[in-house]
């Protein structure tokens, strides 16, 4: 369980870095961000099982998005009108402009996976 804490802290750092890049008008490399999360989840799959791998991705989504919004001084449930990342585009297609509901669902799934494993 401690790895979730450490990875959450890393997600906060990554969100801060992305917020600074956005503020400076620099491009965000979403492929690199996604690759980092998928690599961490793959490592978790090998070390701890599929429940923790999926849980890591769910938690990363919540922590990163809310941290990024916070660093950018936006509401925590902010949804970009024109999302750039694949995950953001899928989330927008499913949930429209509701930024809170997906976070609640991701956290509920995270808790279920951790309780049931």
C-alpha positions in Angstrom: 0.0 0.0 0.0 2.9 2.3 0.6 3.7 2.3 -3.2 0.4 4.1 -3.8 1.5 6.9 -1.5 4.9 7.2 -3.3 3.3 7.1 -6.7 0.7 9.6 -5.7 3.5 12.0 -4.7 5.2 11.4 -8.0 1.9 12.3 -9.7 1.7 15.5 -7.8 5.3 16.3 -9.0 4.4 15.4 -12.6 1.2 17.6 -12.4 3.3 20.5 -11.0 5.8 20.1 -13.9 3.0 20.0 -16.4 1.3 23.1 -14.9 4.6 25.0 -15.2 5.0 23.9 -18.8 1.4 25.0 -19.6 2.0 28.4 -17.9 5.2 28.8 -19.9 3.4 28.0 -23.2 5.4 24.8 -23.7 4.0 21.6 -25.1 3.0 18.7 -22.9 4.2 15.3 -24.1 1.1 13.2 -23.2 2.7 10.1 -24.7 5.6 10.3 -22.2 3.1 10.9 -19.3 1.0 8.0 -20.4 4.1 5.7 -20.8 5.2 6.5 -17.3 1.9 5.5 -15.9 1.6 2.4 -18.0 5.2 1.4 -17.1 4.5 1.8 -13.4 1.3 -0.2 -13.7 3.2 -3.0 -15.6 5.7 -3.1 -12.8 2.9 -3.2 -10.2 1.3 -6.1 -12.2 4.6 -8.1 -12.0 5.2 -7.3 -8.3 1.8 -7.2 -6.8 -0.9 -8.4 -9.2 -3.6 -7.0 -11.5 -5.7 -5.5 -8.7 -2.8 -3.2 -7.7 -1.9 -2.4 -11.3 -5.4 -1.2 -12.1 -5.6 0.6 -8.8 -2.4 2.5 -9.5 -3.8 3.8 -12.8 -7.1 4.8 -11.2 -5.4 6.6 -8.4 -2.9 8.3 -10.7 -5.8 9.6 -12.8 -7.5 11.2 -9.8 -4.3 12.6 -8.1 -2.7 13.9 -11.3 -5.9 15.6 -12.7 -6.9 17.2 -9.4 -3.3 18.3 -8.7 -2.9 19.8 -12.2 -6.1 21.7 -11.8 -5.1 22.9 -8.3 -1.7 24.1 -9.5 -3.4 25.9 -12.4 -5.8 27.5 -10.0 -8.8 25.9 -11.7 -11.7 24.1 -10.0 -10.8 20.6 -9.0 -13.5 19.2 -11.3 -12.4 21.3 -14.3 -12.7 19.7 -17.8 -10.9 21.2 -20.7 -13.2 22.3 -23.6 -10.6 20.8 -26.0 -8.7 17.9 -24.3 -5.4 16.8 -25.8 -4.5 13.6 -24.1 -6.2 10.3 -25.1 -7.4 9.7 -21.6 -8.9 13.2 -21.4 -10.7 12.8 -24.7 -12.2 9.5 -23.7 -13.3 10.9 -20.4 -14.9 13.9 -22.0 -16.7 11.7 -24.5 -18.2 9.6 -21.7 -18.8 12.1 -19.0 -19.1 15.3 -21.1 -18.1 18.3 -18.9 -18.7 16.5 -15.6 -15.3 16.4 -14.0 -16.4 15.2 -10.6 -18.3 12.0 -11.5 -15.3 10.2 -13.1 -13.1 10.9 -10.1 -15.8 9.5 -7.8 -16.1 6.4 -9.9 -12.3 5.9 -10.1 -11.9 6.3 -6.3 -14.8 3.9 -5.7 -13.2 1.3 -8.1 -9.9 1.8 -6.4 -11.4 1.1 -3.0 -13.3 -1.9 -4.3 -10.2 -3.4 -5.8 -8.2 -2.9 -2.6 -11.0 -4.3 -0.4 -11.6 -7.3 -2.6 -8.0 -8.4 -3.2 
